[in-house]
Amino acid sequence: MITRARRNPTWNDAKTKPESRNFRLMRAFNRVLKYLWPQWHRILLTLSCALIVAFLLSVSYATAIPLLKVIIADAEGLHPWIEREACSVRYGIEFYQKQARIAKLRQNSLAEWTDLQVEDQIIGFSSPIEPNLSYAGILEVLANPSTDSLTLKVKRARANAPTQTLVIDIATHPEAISREGLSFRERLSLRFYGVRLGLVELMQRVIRGLPREKTPDNIMRTITYIVILMLVCTVLRCIAKFFQASIAQKIVLVAVTRLRYDLFEHITLMPVGYFSKERPSDTISRTLRDTAEMSQALKVMLGKAIREPMNAFIALTFAMIIHWQLTAIFMLGGPFILILVGQFGRVMKRATRKSLVAGAQMLAKLEETISGLRVVKVFNQQAYEQARFKEINKRLLKQQLEISRVEAATSPVLEILGMAGACVAIYVGVLIIQKPQAGIDGEEFLGLLVLLGASAEALRKASDVWNKIQRASAAAERVFELLDQPVETQSPDAKTLAPFKSEIQFKDIVFTYPGNTELTLRGITLTIRAGENIAIVGPNGSGKTTLACLLPRFYDPDSGQIYIDGQDIRDVTLESLRSQIGMVTQNVISFNDTVAKNIAYGKTDASSEAVVQAAKQAFAHEFIQGLPQGYDTIVGEGGSGLSGGQLQRIVIARAILKNPRILIFDEATSQVDADSESKIHKAIQEIMAHRTTLIIAHRFSTVIAADQIVVVDKGQIVAKGTHDELLLDCSLYQGLYETQLVK
């Protein structure tokens, strides 16, 4: 198999040990991610937008708590609630509702460094602050300290002990806590302490302009403020969501476009032998359908896969701040969710790969049937082809149904688990809030449920992300299987082949097609002198075309050498070798472009005059002039709109325009009618006069004028000579002359 070092190699595909199928799939998908990395700045912007979306969404949900604090008549109110939270964060003191009595003291807090105890009642402050204040007034002073420390007046009542009034000093900032002797965990806790304190102070600044008294007018004013805040958060969130989705789409489209181009570039550099044993439709399917499958998964990954988990994480963070124990109970279903998602992903991956294979087979059958529709009809095989297509279609349907079942089951199953966790959290929460020292009231509990519901909804929306990634992994494996196929290589020190002057030598050529065991060529030795016209004849399957395909190195022989002017063609650059060779085959290859560009395909810088001259030499000019736009007429896909003979003359004009030193004609006149054949034969004779020509033909008119005729049978040369010599000495040639050459 010929291989050629790829320009600017992207991947190191060496495998040092066997890999499991799952690992191969994920390794293939990870390689897709490398196409995203060049756009890292856009990825960072996408992540930032997703973070903004998640934060603002959680803020919108969290506003349920202040709304309830304002709306519910016997609730403590918005200001006392936030100031109570501020006391909890700043000092580590948690109060009972509507009373300045300590319900709990947190460890590693400012309060722990004082003589305060649980059940102590703060009744006021020492001078200069007013000594006796209400519950709301005490919270206001504690939450908005103006000095580095406060002196508290504390009432302590214990059973079987007289009531005491104590004076206790307390610092107002965590910086007052000494770091000496603290463990790493305690130091980290202090840093988190500062972050939480900053958030609480931000909340205090946000509500600073709102009235404290709960009058009807003040309540409506506060509700209006909260609603406007929710609307602003929603607008900003939607703007960020738009930018995230838009940027993510651009990242994906650019990455997949680059991957598709790399794939096409790789295909053009692959050896011809690969496509002799693999269906072209499968390659097309991998390039188009499989990359489209990957594109959909990447869009999800940079959209919902980032946004929804962030939404869930931020919502859970807010919920943890409110009450971490209930949040932890809700999260107990997490391991079960991960197990189920993993199982669904495995099924999805397997079904997707099978569906992609079935889709490629369907594409092959469609291409085969449409291109051969005349044969299908003339042999009345419509029912047979319909049955074969039906079988492929049913196989594809089976895999698609399995995919749809997994997609349909994922969300409901995860929803059940999420609801089960929520029910347990509700049940336990109701039990907790009934206790005075619970540290959570009814309004906070309802707000907690809203946040937990928001996180559950975000996880539900993200439930199909893993399935889509698995689908993309299956597609990525097929794409990179193709991208990992070896390409044509040339020797690292390959030389530029000098213009052909002397002779071409085939020495002891042995060749077997990839995937076959039977030899196609068996020790072929042949010398072709410069300017000589050689015709190669023989029965079908004797190796005539194969021998011609070895010269431009479409294949390399198993053994033996091919020399041009004494230079082994494996030691020269492919570009310099092929630039000296022109080829016209019986399978006419045209491109969906203008007639002029089809003729100039091998010499794109050719002038219009040169294109017309080449067309005239191939006797194509006469019919090209009659086309609707002349030389600017588009040759349709597969040459639609032109006859086989017309296409063949365009291809011959292409070879003439290239003006190569070596010409290969492989059944070049097989598609032309009798009237055109004599004209084309004359043109071929003219261009053969000054160059070396290798002719493979069945028609007597093309072969008889050759300088030397080589007779090949079963991969071996059985005779050489002129037409007259072979008619006398070679029985095989005589038989060919009588049955095939003469029409």
FIVEXNU-706692 format. One record per residue (C-alpha): x, y, z. Coordinates in nm, 3 decimals. Layout:
// FIVEXNU-706692
X,Y,Z
X,Y,Z $
...
***
This chain:
// FIVEXNU-706692
X,Y,Z
0.000,0.000,0.000 $
0.133,0.340,-0.093 $
0.157,0.595,0.185 $
0.258,0.957,0.172 $
0.364,1.173,0.462 $
0.079,1.405,0.540 $
0.146,1.777,0.535 $
0.129,1.938,0.879 $
0.027,1.619,1.065 $
-0.222,1.690,1.341 $
-0.241,1.364,1.526 $
-0.005,1.104,1.668 $
-0.193,0.788,1.598 $
0.055,0.531,1.721 $
-0.110,0.273,1.944 $
0.114,0.117,2.203 $
-0.134,-0.118,2.369 $
-0.478,-0.264,2.308 $
-0.766,-0.035,2.396 $
-1.114,-0.114,2.516 $
-1.396,-0.009,2.288 $
-1.525,0.248,2.536 $
-1.178,0.398,2.567 $
-1.143,0.417,2.189 $
-1.477,0.592,2.160 $
-1.393,0.851,2.422 $
-1.042,0.895,2.282 $
-1.199,0.968,1.943 $
-1.435,1.225,2.096 $
-1.146,1.383,2.289 $
-0.970,1.432,1.957 $
-1.271,1.632,1.843 $
-1.218,1.862,2.141 $
-0.873,1.947,2.007 $
-1.046,2.118,1.717 $
-1.218,2.343,1.969 $
-0.905,2.451,2.153 $
-0.780,2.705,1.894 $
-1.094,2.902,1.983 $
-1.014,2.900,2.356 $
-1.095,3.270,2.388 $
-1.448,3.207,2.261 $
-1.479,2.906,2.490 $
-1.386,3.124,2.790 $
-1.642,3.380,2.681 $
-1.903,3.104,2.652 $
-1.820,2.978,3.001 $
-1.842,3.330,3.139 $
-2.183,3.382,2.980 $
-2.303,3.048,3.116 $
-2.185,3.144,3.464 $
-2.370,3.477,3.441 $
-2.684,3.296,3.323 $
-2.665,3.047,3.610 $
-2.603,3.313,3.874 $
-2.883,3.543,3.756 $
-3.124,3.249,3.726 $
-3.058,3.146,4.085 $
-3.094,3.509,4.197 $
-3.433,3.518,4.024 $
-3.542,3.203,4.206 $
-3.397,3.322,4.537 $
-3.613,3.637,4.524 $
-3.901,3.411,4.626 $
-3.774,3.433,4.985 $
-3.777,3.815,5.016 $
-4.114,3.824,4.840 $
-4.255,3.583,5.099 $
-4.092,3.782,5.378 $
-4.273,4.092,5.254 $
-4.607,3.940,5.152 $
-4.673,3.711,5.451 $
-4.826,3.921,5.726 $
-4.659,3.759,6.029 $
-4.320,3.715,5.863 $
-4.025,3.894,6.026 $
-3.977,4.127,5.728 $
-3.713,4.177,5.462 $
-3.462,4.385,5.659 $
-3.462,4.170,5.977 $
-3.427,3.853,5.770 $
-3.123,3.978,5.576 $
-2.971,4.125,5.892 $
-3.024,3.796,6.074 $
-2.840,3.622,5.790 $
-2.569,3.888,5.814 $
-2.527,3.812,6.185 $
-2.503,3.443,6.106 $
-2.230,3.504,5.848 $
-2.039,3.783,6.025 $
-2.041,3.654,6.381 $
-2.151,3.293,6.354 $
-2.461,3.368,6.563 $
-2.794,3.217,6.460 $
-3.096,3.374,6.632 $
-3.441,3.239,6.689 $
-3.701,3.414,6.475 $
-3.829,3.749,6.605 $
-3.615,3.735,6.917 $
-3.254,3.816,6.986 $
-3.196,3.484,7.159 $
-2.906,3.273,7.038 $
-3.012,2.939,6.885 $
-2.668,2.826,6.767 $
-2.304,2.934,6.759 $
-2.090,2.821,6.465 $
-1.742,2.686,6.510 $
-1.441,2.893,6.397 $
-1.647,3.215,6.416 $
-1.615,3.552,6.591 $
-1.880,3.449,6.844 $
-1.684,3.139,6.943 $
-1.398,3.362,7.057 $
-1.629,3.531,7.313 $
-1.814,3.415,7.624 $
-2.146,3.396,7.442 $
-2.349,3.078,7.489 $
-2.653,2.920,7.326 $
-2.980,3.056,7.472 $
-2.819,3.387,7.569 $
-3.050,3.686,7.506 $
-2.892,4.003,7.366 $
-3.085,4.290,7.516 $
-2.880,4.588,7.402 $
-2.543,4.752,7.376 $
-2.323,4.960,7.602 $
-2.266,5.331,7.531 $
-2.239,5.506,7.292 $
-2.512,5.298,7.127 $
-2.860,5.318,7.276 $
-2.854,5.058,7.552 $
-3.195,4.898,7.506 $
-3.331,4.818,7.159 $
-3.599,4.600,7.000 $
-3.517,4.274,6.822 $
-3.509,4.455,6.487 $
-3.292,4.732,6.629 $
-3.043,4.486,6.776 $
-3.014,4.307,6.441 $
-2.966,4.639,6.260 $
-2.674,4.739,6.486 $
-2.511,4.396,6.470 $
-2.549,4.371,6.091 $
-2.419,4.723,6.023 $
-2.134,4.778,6.270 $
-1.957,5.113,6.258 $
-1.664,5.012,6.483 $
-1.415,4.724,6.501 $
-1.593,4.581,6.806 $
-1.923,4.597,6.991 $
-2.003,4.566,7.361 $
-2.311,4.349,7.406 $
-2.547,4.349,7.701 $
-2.645,3.985,7.741 $
-2.914,3.829,7.960 $
-2.834,3.471,8.061 $
-3.105,3.260,8.228 $
-3.039,2.900,8.326 $
-3.246,2.648,8.515 $
-3.167,2.632,8.887 $
-2.955,2.948,8.854 $
-3.029,3.320,8.893 $
-3.064,3.533,8.579 $
-2.743,3.720,8.491 $
-2.681,4.035,8.289 $
-2.338,4.023,8.125 $
-2.131,4.265,7.922 $
-1.943,4.087,7.640 $
-1.718,4.237,7.374 $
-1.727,4.093,7.021 $
-1.516,4.179,6.713 $
-1.707,4.282,6.401 $
-1.476,4.152,6.126 $
-1.316,3.810,6.063 $
-0.973,3.975,6.039 $
-0.986,3.988,6.421 $
-0.951,3.609,6.437 $
-0.588,3.509,6.485 $
-0.444,3.277,6.217 $
-0.181,3.136,6.445 $
-0.209,2.764,6.507 $
-0.496,2.718,6.258 $
-0.501,2.414,6.031 $
-0.522,2.442,5.653 $
-0.892,2.351,5.668 $
-0.957,2.625,5.923 $
-0.766,2.880,5.716 $
-0.966,2.780,5.407 $
-1.285,2.816,5.611 $
-1.184,3.170,5.703 $
-1.132,3.258,5.337 $
-1.476,3.125,5.252 $
-1.603,3.323,5.550 $
-1.484,3.644,5.383 $
-1.655,3.556,5.054 $
-1.987,3.490,5.224 $
-1.955,3.813,5.421 $
-1.904,4.007,5.098 $
-2.220,3.855,4.946 $
-2.425,3.943,5.254 $
-2.296,4.300,5.256 $
-2.395,4.325,4.888 $
-2.749,4.214,4.977 $
-2.759,4.479,5.250 $
-2.656,4.750,5.005 $
-2.921,4.634,4.756 $
-3.208,4.679,5.006 $
-3.065,4.984,5.184 $
-3.309,5.224,5.019 $
-3.619,5.019,5.101 $
-3.841,5.117,5.394 $
-3.819,4.904,5.710 $
-4.177,4.943,5.838 $
-4.435,4.696,5.700 $
-4.709,4.940,5.602 $
-4.928,4.867,5.295 $
-4.755,5.139,5.093 $
-4.408,5.020,5.196 $
-4.498,4.661,5.114 $
-4.607,4.756,4.761 $
-4.295,4.968,4.717 $
-4.075,4.677,4.823 $
-4.262,4.431,4.601 $
-4.224,4.668,4.306 $
-3.851,4.693,4.373 $
-3.815,4.314,4.392 $
-4.019,4.260,4.074 $
-3.810,4.516,3.885 $
-3.496,4.344,4.013 $
-3.631,4.011,3.886 $
-3.708,4.166,3.547 $
-3.360,4.321,3.519 $
-3.202,3.987,3.613 $
-3.415,3.813,3.350 $
-3.321,4.060,3.076 $
-2.950,4.038,3.158 $
-2.973,3.658,3.182 $
-3.141,3.630,2.841 $
-2.881,3.858,2.683 $
-2.603,3.643,2.829 $
-2.788,3.330,2.715 $
-2.811,3.468,2.361 $
-2.438,3.542,2.348 $
-2.355,3.203,2.494 $
-2.567,3.019,2.235 $
-2.443,3.236,1.947 $
-2.075,3.203,2.037 $
-2.112,2.830,2.104 $
-2.267,2.782,1.759 $
-1.977,2.968,1.600 $
-1.722,2.758,1.789 $
-1.889,2.436,1.676 $
-1.938,2.538,1.313 $
-1.577,2.656,1.281 $
-1.443,2.339,1.448 $
-1.653,2.099,1.241 $
-1.576,2.289,0.920 $
-1.206,2.255,0.997 $
-1.247,1.885,1.078 $
-1.442,1.825,0.758 $
-1.173,2.001,0.556 $
-0.899,1.798,0.724 $
-1.097,1.486,0.643 $
-1.135,1.586,0.277 $
-0.767,1.680,0.256 $
-0.676,1.342,0.406 $
-0.903,1.159,0.159 $
-0.731,1.326,-0.136 $
-0.394,1.210,0.000 $
-0.501,0.851,0.064 $
-0.388,0.578,-0.174 $
-0.623,0.471,-0.452 $
-0.607,0.116,-0.318 $
-0.815,0.205,-0.015 $
-1.113,0.296,-0.232 $
-1.082,-0.021,-0.435 $
-1.187,-0.221,-0.128 $
-1.408,0.030,0.057 $
-1.740,0.175,-0.056 $
-1.708,0.543,-0.158 $
-2.056,0.601,-0.012 $
-1.929,0.503,0.333 $
-1.654,0.764,0.305 $
-1.912,1.023,0.199 $
-2.137,0.925,0.490 $
-1.852,0.967,0.738 $
-1.759,1.304,0.594 $
-2.113,1.444,0.594 $
-2.351,1.249,0.817 $
-2.109,1.152,1.094 $
-1.957,1.499,1.123 $
-2.312,1.640,1.138 $
-2.385,1.402,1.427 $
-2.073,1.527,1.603 $
-2.174,1.886,1.534 $
-2.507,1.839,1.713 $
-2.334,1.693,2.019 $
-2.078,1.973,2.030 $
-2.356,2.231,2.017 $
-2.517,2.061,2.315 $
-2.185,2.034,2.494 $
-2.106,2.405,2.458 $
-2.467,2.503,2.527 $
-2.686,2.298,2.752 $
-2.402,2.082,2.884 $
-2.234,2.393,3.027 $
-2.536,2.605,3.112 $
-2.767,2.355,3.285 $
-2.507,2.195,3.520 $
-2.398,2.548,3.613 $
-2.761,2.639,3.678 $
-2.794,2.334,3.901 $
-2.465,2.401,4.078 $
-2.539,2.768,4.153 $
-2.893,2.683,4.266 $
-2.759,2.412,4.495 $
-2.499,2.657,4.627 $
-2.773,2.904,4.718 $
-2.970,2.617,4.872 $
-2.666,2.507,5.073 $
-2.632,2.859,5.211 $
-2.993,2.845,5.328 $
-2.976,2.494,5.479 $
-2.699,2.253,5.382 $
-2.847,1.950,5.562 $
-3.171,1.948,5.360 $
-2.974,2.015,5.042 $
-2.750,1.718,5.117 $
-3.056,1.495,5.160 $
-3.184,1.609,4.822 $
-2.848,1.523,4.667 $
-2.848,1.163,4.793 $
-2.997,1.053,4.461 $
-2.687,1.178,4.275 $
-2.497,0.845,4.265 $
-2.804,0.662,4.132 $
-2.845,0.927,3.862 $
-2.481,0.889,3.754 $
-2.516,0.510,3.732 $
-2.833,0.533,3.524 $
-2.692,0.802,3.294 $
-2.383,0.588,3.235 $
-2.596,0.283,3.150 $
-2.816,0.483,2.912 $
-2.502,0.624,2.750 $
-2.359,0.279,2.679 $
-2.681,0.167,2.510 $
-2.696,0.492,2.313 $
-2.337,0.459,2.195 $
-2.387,0.105,2.068 $
-2.714,0.183,1.891 $
-2.572,0.500,1.734 $
-2.275,0.324,1.580 $
-2.502,0.058,1.431 $
-2.739,0.324,1.296 $
-2.449,0.513,1.134 $
-2.333,0.193,0.963 $
-2.689,0.122,0.847 $
-2.719,0.481,0.723 $
-2.400,0.444,0.521 $
-2.533,0.119,0.371 $
-2.856,0.296,0.279 $
-2.661,0.575,0.109 $
-2.462,0.313,-0.084 $
-2.778,0.136,-0.196 $
-2.940,0.464,-0.306 $
-2.630,0.568,-0.501 $
-2.595,0.223,-0.656 $
-2.960,0.198,-0.759 $
-2.994,0.551,-0.898 $
-2.673,0.529,-1.100 $
-2.773,0.186,-1.231 $
-3.145,0.254,-1.271 $
-3.141,0.173,-1.643 $
-2.995,-0.170,-1.572 $
-3.245,-0.228,-1.289 $
-3.536,-0.149,-1.520 $
-3.420,-0.336,-1.825 $
-3.366,-0.651,-1.617 $
-3.693,-0.596,-1.426 $
-3.518,-0.606,-1.089 $
-3.719,-0.330,-0.920 $
-3.873,-0.575,-0.671 $
-3.532,-0.722,-0.587 $
-3.378,-0.380,-0.520 $
-3.684,-0.273,-0.321 $
-3.648,-0.581,-0.100 $
-3.280,-0.512,-0.036 $
-3.352,-0.148,0.047 $
-3.637,-0.255,0.276 $
-3.401,-0.480,0.471 $
-3.148,-0.198,0.520 $
-3.428,0.043,0.606 $
-3.565,-0.195,0.872 $
-3.218,-0.238,1.021 $
-3.180,0.139,1.044 $
-3.529,0.171,1.195 $
-3.444,-0.085,1.463 $
-3.141,0.114,1.578 $
-3.326,0.445,1.560 $
-3.607,0.302,1.773 $
-3.354,0.187,2.032 $
-3.203,0.537,2.036 $
-3.548,0.695,2.072 $
-3.636,0.462,2.361 $
-3.323,0.560,2.548 $
-3.387,0.929,2.483 $
-3.749,0.892,2.592 $
-3.661,0.699,2.910 $
-3.376,0.918,3.033 $
-3.573,1.225,3.136 $
-3.865,1.046,3.311 $
-3.634,0.817,3.509 $
-3.421,1.108,3.627 $
-3.735,1.307,3.703 $
-3.859,1.025,3.927 $
-3.529,1.017,4.114 $
-3.530,1.395,4.149 $
-3.886,1.396,4.279 $
-3.802,1.118,4.524 $
-3.515,1.327,4.662 $
-3.739,1.633,4.680 $
-4.012,1.441,4.865 $
-3.765,1.316,5.124 $
-3.625,1.670,5.161 $
-3.979,1.811,5.206 $
-4.072,1.551,5.462 $
-3.754,1.600,5.665 $
-3.776,1.978,5.621 $
-4.126,1.992,5.766 $
-4.001,1.803,6.070 $
-3.705,2.038,6.106 $
-3.886,2.371,6.080 $
-4.121,2.270,6.358 $
-3.829,2.293,6.601 $
-3.753,2.644,6.736 $
-3.377,2.601,6.695 $
-3.405,2.473,6.340 $
-3.225,2.771,6.187 $
-3.477,2.786,5.900 $
-3.826,2.934,5.888 $
-4.120,2.864,5.662 $
-4.037,3.133,5.407 $
-3.677,3.015,5.378 $
-3.795,2.656,5.347 $
-4.024,2.748,5.059 $
-3.739,2.939,4.895 $
-3.516,2.635,4.947 $
-3.772,2.416,4.771 $
-3.782,2.660,4.479 $
-3.403,2.643,4.445 $
-3.398,2.264,4.475 $
-3.673,2.244,4.215 $
-3.473,2.474,3.988 $
-3.162,2.255,4.025 $
-3.369,1.941,3.957 $
-3.517,2.101,3.644 $
-3.170,2.202,3.525 $
-3.044,1.847,3.575 $
-3.348,1.712,3.392 $
-3.275,1.939,3.096 $
-2.916,1.817,3.099 $
-3.018,1.451,3.127 $
-2.969,1.384,2.754 $
-2.627,1.549,2.737 $
-2.435,1.229,2.811 $
-2.644,1.038,2.557 $
-2.563,1.294,2.290 $
-2.194,1.282,2.377 $
-2.204,0.904,2.340 $
-2.374,0.941,2.003 $
-2.103,1.185,1.901 $
-1.835,0.946,2.029 $
-1.965,0.670,1.802 $
-1.965,0.912,1.506 $
-1.620,1.046,1.600 $
-1.475,0.695,1.603 $
-1.593,0.637,1.247 $
-1.460,0.975,1.134 $
-1.118,0.924,1.290 $
-1.100,0.568,1.163 $
-1.097,0.728,0.819 $
-0.865,1.009,0.926 $
-0.622,0.751,1.068 $
-0.597,0.558,0.743 $
-0.244,0.581,0.601 $
-0.191,0.838,0.329 $
0.049,0.828,0.038 $
0.409,0.869,0.149 $
0.727,0.936,-0.036 $
1.084,0.892,0.069 $
1.204,1.169,0.304 $
1.494,1.235,0.067 $
1.288,1.196,-0.252 $
1.430,1.375,-0.554 $
1.257,1.569,-0.827 $
1.227,1.353,-1.138 $
1.403,1.513,-1.435 $
1.206,1.543,-1.761 $
1.172,1.200,-1.919 $
1.424,1.142,-2.199 $
1.535,0.781,-2.238 $
1.330,0.479,-2.129 $
1.082,0.328,-1.881 $
1.170,-0.010,-1.733 $
0.947,-0.256,-1.550 $
1.168,-0.517,-1.378 $
1.025,-0.839,-1.233 $
0.699,-0.674,-1.121 $
0.484,-0.881,-0.887 $
0.160,-0.729,-0.758 $
-0.146,-0.833,-0.558 $
-0.445,-0.606,-0.494 $
-0.504,-0.518,-0.127 $
-0.730,-0.776,0.034 $
-0.672,-1.036,-0.241 $
-0.456,-1.345,-0.223 $
-0.424,-1.421,-0.595 $
-0.140,-1.253,-0.783 $
-0.249,-1.001,-1.048 $
0.097,-0.949,-1.204 $
0.360,-1.225,-1.207 $
0.713,-1.114,-1.283 $
0.645,-0.854,-1.555 $
0.958,-0.719,-1.726 $
0.915,-0.458,-1.995 $
1.119,-0.174,-2.148 $
0.954,0.125,-2.318 $
1.182,0.367,-2.504 $
1.111,0.738,-2.516 $
0.882,0.832,-2.804 $
0.766,0.472,-2.843 $
0.398,0.380,-2.864 $
0.323,0.058,-2.678 $
-0.009,-0.123,-2.695 $
-0.097,-0.374,-2.423 $
-0.360,-0.633,-2.510 $
-0.494,-0.940,-2.342 $
-0.809,-1.104,-2.208 $
-1.015,-0.932,-1.942 $
-0.851,-0.961,-1.600 $
-0.507,-1.029,-1.741 $
-0.350,-0.727,-1.564 $
-0.332,-0.469,-1.845 $
-0.483,-0.175,-1.653 $
-0.303,-0.277,-1.334 $
0.032,-0.249,-1.510 $
-0.054,0.101,-1.632 $
-0.167,0.209,-1.281 $
0.171,0.119,-1.133 $
0.348,0.384,-1.340 $
0.193,0.690,-1.164 $
0.222,0.496,-0.836 $
-0.147,0.451,-0.768 $
-0.014,0.126,-0.624 $
0.332,-0.002,-0.538 $
0.436,-0.350,-0.655 $
0.486,-0.626,-0.399 $
0.830,-0.677,-0.547 $
1.029,-0.552,-0.842 $
1.114,-0.200,-0.954 $
0.997,0.058,-1.206 $
1.262,0.293,-1.345 $
1.230,0.612,-1.547 $
1.564,0.706,-1.702 $
1.733,0.476,-1.450 $
1.563,0.644,-1.150 $
1.348,0.423,-0.926 $
1.010,0.597,-0.915 $
0.983,0.522,-0.541 $
1.279,0.755,-0.486 $
1.125,1.057,-0.661 $
0.854,1.298,-0.550 $
0.501,1.203,-0.647 $
0.434,1.552,-0.780 $
0.730,1.546,-1.020 $
0.640,1.191,-1.132 $
0.272,1.257,-1.199 $
0.333,1.594,-1.361 $
0.488,1.405,-1.654 $
0.200,1.159,-1.696 $
-0.139,1.208,-1.860 $
-0.415,0.949,-1.836 $
-0.743,0.886,-2.017 $
-0.954,0.597,-1.888 $
-1.271,0.427,-2.005 $
-1.444,0.544,-1.685 $
-1.497,0.907,-1.777 $
-1.433,1.140,-1.481 $
-1.586,1.485,-1.507 $
-1.636,1.753,-1.243 $
-1.937,1.969,-1.165 $
-1.789,2.278,-1.328 $
-1.774,2.450,-1.663 $
-1.658,2.271,-1.977 $
-1.355,2.500,-1.994 $
-1.249,2.422,-1.638 $
-1.297,2.050,-1.696 $
-1.059,2.069,-1.991 $
-0.811,2.287,-1.799 $
-0.831,2.069,-1.485 $
-0.468,1.957,-1.517 $
-0.343,2.301,-1.619 $
-0.548,2.565,-1.440 $
-0.337,2.854,-1.571 $
-0.409,2.767,-1.934 $
-0.539,3.045,-2.156 $
-0.880,3.033,-2.323 $
-0.708,2.996,-2.659 $
-0.515,2.690,-2.537 $
-0.836,2.532,-2.404 $
-1.011,2.584,-2.738 $
-0.712,2.443,-2.928 $
-0.707,2.130,-2.712 $
-1.080,2.087,-2.765 $
-1.032,2.116,-3.141 $
-0.759,1.850,-3.138 $
-0.996,1.618,-2.949 $
-1.280,1.702,-3.192 $
-1.482,1.841,-2.896 $
-1.497,2.203,-3.016 $
-1.771,2.129,-3.265 $
-2.027,2.015,-3.005 $
-1.909,2.256,-2.731 $
-1.998,2.551,-2.955 $
-2.354,2.419,-2.972 $
-2.398,2.411,-2.594 $
-2.616,2.684,-2.433 $
-2.322,2.876,-2.283 $
-2.047,2.721,-2.492 $
-1.731,2.666,-2.289 $
-1.903,2.820,-1.984 $
-2.173,2.553,-1.981 $
-2.181,2.363,-1.651 $
-2.112,1.991,-1.678 $
-2.365,1.840,-1.438 $
-2.293,1.584,-1.167 $
-2.169,1.263,-1.326 $
-2.152,1.437,-1.663 $
-2.530,1.477,-1.687 $
-2.636,1.671,-1.995 $
-2.364,1.529,-2.220 $
-2.336,1.197,-2.399 $
-2.068,0.945,-2.316 $
-1.883,1.020,-2.636 $
-1.888,1.394,-2.570 $
-1.755,1.346,-2.219 $
-1.481,1.119,-2.350 $
-1.365,1.385,-2.595 $
-1.357,1.647,-2.316 $
-1.137,1.412,-2.112 $
-0.907,1.357,-2.410 $
-0.885,1.735,-2.455 $
-0.785,1.757,-2.087 $
-0.495,1.515,-2.150 $
-0.392,1.702,-2.463 $
-0.384,2.038,-2.280 $
-0.165,1.900,-2.003 $
0.088,1.806,-2.272 $
0.258,1.530,-2.068 $
0.570,1.343,-2.176 $
0.401,1.009,-2.101 $
0.043,0.935,-2.206 $
-0.169,0.643,-2.090 $
-0.484,0.558,-2.286 $
-0.696,0.297,-2.112 $
-0.984,0.214,-2.346 $
-0.988,0.584,-2.437 $
-1.228,0.541,-2.730 $
-1.467,0.299,-2.563 $
-1.741,0.563,-2.517 $
-1.729,0.729,-2.861 $
-1.941,0.646,-3.159 $
-1.801,0.518,-3.486 $
-1.815,0.862,-3.650 $
-1.613,1.026,-3.372 $
-1.372,0.734,-3.333 $
-1.188,0.798,-3.658 $
-1.147,1.168,-3.575 $
-1.027,1.093,-3.222 $
-0.798,0.822,-3.354 $
-0.640,1.077,-3.587 $
-0.599,1.323,-3.296 $
-0.442,1.053,-3.082 $
-0.202,0.965,-3.360 $
-0.096,1.330,-3.380 $
-0.029,1.374,-3.010 $
0.140,1.032,-2.989 $
0.398,1.145,-3.244 $
0.611,1.337,-2.999 $
0.564,1.149,-2.673 $
0.575,0.806,-2.511 $
0.235,0.639,-2.512 $
0.095,0.336,-2.334 $
-0.227,0.215,-2.498 $
-0.465,-0.037,-2.348 $
-0.739,-0.112,-2.599 $
-0.961,-0.372,-2.753 $
-1.023,-0.192,-3.079 $
-0.806,-0.291,-3.370 $
-0.784,0.063,-3.511 $
-0.607,0.186,-3.198 $
-0.370,-0.106,-3.150 $
-0.251,-0.183,-3.503 $
-0.042,0.134,-3.542 $
0.156,0.081,-3.218 $
0.536,0.048,-3.243 $
0.519,-0.256,-3.022 $
0.230,-0.469,-2.900 $
0.262,-0.652,-2.568 $
0.033,-0.950,-2.512 $
-0.051,-1.017,-2.145 $
-0.225,-1.325,-2.007 $
-0.280,-1.419,-1.641 $
-0.048,-1.146,-1.521 $
0.243,-1.243,-1.747 $
0.381,-1.119,-2.078 $
0.338,-1.403,-2.326 $
0.443,-1.227,-2.645 $
0.579,-0.900,-2.788 $
0.607,-0.769,-3.143 $
0.433,-0.583,-3.419 $
0.083,-0.661,-3.538 $
0.200,-0.867,-3.833 $
0.454,-1.060,-3.624 $
0.201,-1.150,-3.358 $
-0.056,-1.263,-3.612 $
0.200,-1.516,-3.730 $
0.354,-1.628,-3.400 $
0.099,-1.574,-3.116 $
-0.216,-1.783,-3.106 $
-0.360,-1.578,-2.815 $
-0.320,-1.258,-3.017 $
-0.476,-1.426,-3.317 $
-0.777,-1.518,-3.105 $
-0.807,-1.166,-2.966 $
-0.778,-1.023,-3.315 $
-1.057,-1.244,-3.441 $
-1.297,-1.207,-3.147 $
-1.228,-0.871,-2.979 $
-1.016,-0.641,-3.191 $
-1.230,-0.670,-3.501 $
-1.569,-0.503,-3.462 $
***
